[in-house]
Amino acid sequence: MSKSYQKWIEQKLEKLQAVDCYSAGLTPETVAKQLGVDLSQIVKLNFNENLFVDRSRQAELIKEVAGEIDLRMYPEDEEVKLREKLTGYMGVPKEYLTIGNAGDELIDRIIRIFIEKGEAAVSFTPSFAIPRLCVKRQEGEYITVPLKSDFQLDVEGMLSEFSDKTRLLYLCSPNNPTANQMSPQDIEALVKAFPGIVILDEAYGEFADYSFVPRIREFPNMIILRTFSKAFGLAMLRLGYSVSNPQLAKTLTEKSPLPYPVSGFTIRMGIKMLQNMDIMRTAVSALKAERGKFIKALNEIEGVQAFDSQADFLLINTQKPADEVYEKLLQQGIMLKKWGRILQYENCFRVTVGLPEMNAKLIEALKEI
Ligand SMILES: Cc1ncc(COP(=O)(O)O)c(C=O)c1O
């Protein structure tokens, strides 16, 4: 091995070590093993997954897709077929749509295209972590402005960060982890004033009160992200899409350097779910009904505050220290996403709206704690 190679690879690996990457933390398998219990005993409420989607109906669709596709072929027309099918759901022509390997990959793709070294992105905090990691990877700057105490946007604060080097504005609504939707007037004011590309992340759009998709023509610099991971319950397959003006949509589609970023099987499952919309609609309305009851029950527990939600998860704040609550819940096989301090709230957790029996276990455990 030459000396120059040795030096280069050491420096390269050292630099890569310093790059911040996503870490999912404990898996349910690990927790089950540590507790010495069966995996089915674990109450997994940490990833905003939608368990209200009928798994047996999905299994039927998987069989249908398996019988229809020929896995030996490349997925040449699949992406166009999904865009055509989505036009009915989103109410926009297919030229406005881009298909991606779920929301995360679309965020990554947009940031690779639009952020160069030394440029900056603006967002707010707390919010979804992936855009920051992608901007940092591009050696860009990620500027955040805290939300106001009611979890709404500090419009003035954000406007004051717009400059010649800010190329991207990332807005998440409903926001992960606060679960609220931002005021449409505030979003509009920011998008109109921003001198660059805006990502409006509506990953939880189906659980919310309103969407900006019907107004996409008013905002030529805005890319709205949507996903099949949440309302449609296809998180494992990795399928998402964006809605934007046709010029941006074409760029996003054509400038993915990979010819087939999404598997044909995955795309066909997306199409099947759109042909069977009752599965998603039934799941979303059941989840929303449970969400209301869950928030009410959590708020009845002394020392627990649960906030309103327009997503498939909610934010809670506990009087007891977050570390202590987290550990005690984990000992009972209950997994939440620990956030700790958020604005004026010291001990926050993000909690998936699970099935009623899962939520009941959390409520009992929190009462005891
Ligand atoms: C706000 C937000 N955007 C995007 C995503 C990415 O979802 P996916 O990559 O599964 O589409 C998530 C996932 O939790 C999210 O919370």
Ligand as a Chemical Component Dictionary entry (heavy atoms), coordinates in Angstrom:
data_LIG
# 
_chem_comp.id                   LIG 
_chem_comp.type                 NON-POLYMER 
_chem_comp.pdbx_formal_charge   0 
_chem_comp.three_letter_code    LIG 
# 
loop_
_chem_comp_atom.comp_id 
_chem_comp_atom.atom_id 
_chem_comp_atom.alt_atom_id 
_chem_comp_atom.type_symbol 
_chem_comp_atom.charge 
_chem_comp_atom.model_Cartn_x 
_chem_comp_atom.model_Cartn_y 
_chem_comp_atom.model_Cartn_z 
_chem_comp_atom.pdbx_ordinal 
LIG C1 C1 C 0 -41.494 15.509 9.227  1  
LIG C2 C2 C 0 -41.018 14.292 8.535  2  
LIG N1 N1 N 0 -40.679 14.385 7.261  3  
LIG C3 C3 C 0 -40.260 13.310 6.573  4  
LIG C4 C4 C 0 -40.152 12.091 7.184  5  
LIG C5 C5 C 0 -39.586 10.980 6.392  6  
LIG O1 O1 O 0 -40.459 9.949  6.212  7  
LIG P1 P1 P 0 -40.192 8.899  5.083  8  
LIG O2 O2 O 0 -38.745 8.976  4.682  9  
LIG O3 O3 O 0 -40.531 7.591  5.699  10 
LIG O4 O4 O 0 -41.098 9.271  3.960  11 
LIG C6 C6 C 0 -40.499 11.940 8.527  12 
LIG C7 C7 C 0 -40.371 10.648 9.206  13 
LIG O5 O5 O 0 -40.602 10.439 10.342 14 
LIG C8 C8 C 0 -40.947 13.084 9.231  15 
LIG O6 O6 O 0 -41.265 13.037 10.521 16 
# 
loop_
_chem_comp_bond.comp_id 
_chem_comp_bond.atom_id_1 
_chem_comp_bond.atom_id_2 
_chem_comp_bond.value_order 
_chem_comp_bond.pdbx_ordinal 
LIG C1 C2 SING 1  
LIG C2 N1 SING 2  
LIG C2 C8 DOUB 3  
LIG N1 C3 DOUB 4  
LIG C3 C4 SING 5  
LIG C4 C5 SING 6  
LIG C4 C6 DOUB 7  
LIG C5 O1 SING 8  
LIG O1 P1 SING 9  
LIG P1 O2 DOUB 10 
LIG P1 O3 SING 11 
LIG P1 O4 SING 12 
LIG C6 C7 SING 13 
LIG C6 C8 SING 14 
LIG C7 O5 DOUB 15 
LIG C8 O6 SING 16 
# 
